[in-house]
Amino acid sequence: MAGNKNLHRASREKNDEFYTQLVDIENELKHYIQHFKDKTIFCNCDDPEESNFFRYFALNFEHLGIKKLIATHFDAEKPTYKLEIDRELDLNADGKIDFADIQRIPLEQNGDFRSPECVEILKSADFVVTNPPFSLFREYVAQLMEYDKKFLIIGNQNAITYKEIFQLIKENKIWLGNGFNAGNAYFKVPKDKAKQYVKGVYDENTGLVKFRNCVWFTNLDHAKRHQEIDLWATYNPENYPHYDNYDAINVNKVKDIPKDWTGKMGVPITFLDKYNPDQFEIIGLDRYVEDNPNYGRRFSLNNKEVYARILIKHKQGGENVK
Ligand SMILES: C[S@@+](CC[C@H](N)C(=O)[O-])C[C@H]1O[C@@H](n2cnc3c(N)ncnc32)[C@H](O)[C@@H]1O
């Protein structure tokens, strides 16, 4: 899939310069508006002059009841700055807090999210909301966990299969957000980076690239996470073969999960988009399931390795057909 290939390439070449559109931020953030009242929000991978994350929260500062908004600018080579909006600082004294009340404050360091200065801001924040560099995703999430922050961030769907990230998903410390429209995410790229993308992915007219496998990762609760997947299929051995090397059945599509199989099932990673922790239990990720006799290798069917599978079980119910 061309979009995926380009995302891999973006990660490989450490080309982390693609910018989230306001409409995508609005579409996701509308599911969490109750969370931000009286809170401090930090956008720590956002050139505040350009970032639509900063723009979104500045536009909605009063509506969401935010206490403070901070965004830091990163430049590997030199000290940078942050922009702040503070509920207590109505700079133009017009009785409302908005773009007119932005303070531009120099940083002593370069705005790296790992720099001591940014870590201090992180400690003071309640929420982190951004699209961080995909090439540093593991490190980025580890830092959020270390400082026990609430977050909503964009990442590559493949990050689900990173061992450390999957462990957090399994422990219900991270889950997916609501997602992009039909799974298609469009990002703005600087003109000089456009040539890195194959034809059909970069649109010259809009200046946007299309990525097929971007998702939102969060630890904020939302309604979709509590909706049950509607199941209709019943188990039969032809459609749901057992793996050669592990005691579980293979399910190729999430919509085909058999409602009556009470054993383990391997499902595609897109399952997480519909995962309701009250309906299913996540046992592990194929290669890293503890009792995988070929630990580190995926499951196979007829001696052919099956692409990444999450091992799940129904939480309750279903007649045991084993
Ligand atoms: C995928 S882009 C997204 C930018 C912005 N958050 C948005 O969504 O429009 C990731 C951004 O992180 C910045 N970045 C790269 N390494 C960083 C670091 N170590 N600390 C902070 N920001 C970094 C890049 O300059 C880039 O602008």
The ligand as an ORCA input file, in Angstrom:
! r2SCAN-3c Opt
* xyz 0 1
  C       5.260     14.724     12.846
  S       5.796     16.373     13.127
  C       4.333     17.058     13.781
  C       4.388     18.508     14.070
  C       3.159     19.046     14.833
  N       3.057     18.394     16.129
  C       1.921     18.786     14.033
  O       1.237     17.814     14.304
  O       1.621     19.552     13.134
  C       6.857     16.164     14.525
  C       7.531     17.424     14.984
  O       8.381     17.131     16.074
  C       9.536     17.930     15.983
  N      10.627     17.230     16.669
  C      11.537     16.370     16.165
  N      12.364     15.940     17.128
  C      11.984     16.558     18.277
  C      12.440     16.545     19.605
  N      13.482     15.786     19.948
  N      11.800     17.291     20.527
  C      10.723     18.060     20.190
  N      10.235     18.113     18.930
  C      10.850     17.371     17.990
  C       9.791     18.065     14.506
  O      10.496     19.235     14.246
  C       8.386     18.084     13.930
  O       7.944     19.374     13.724
*
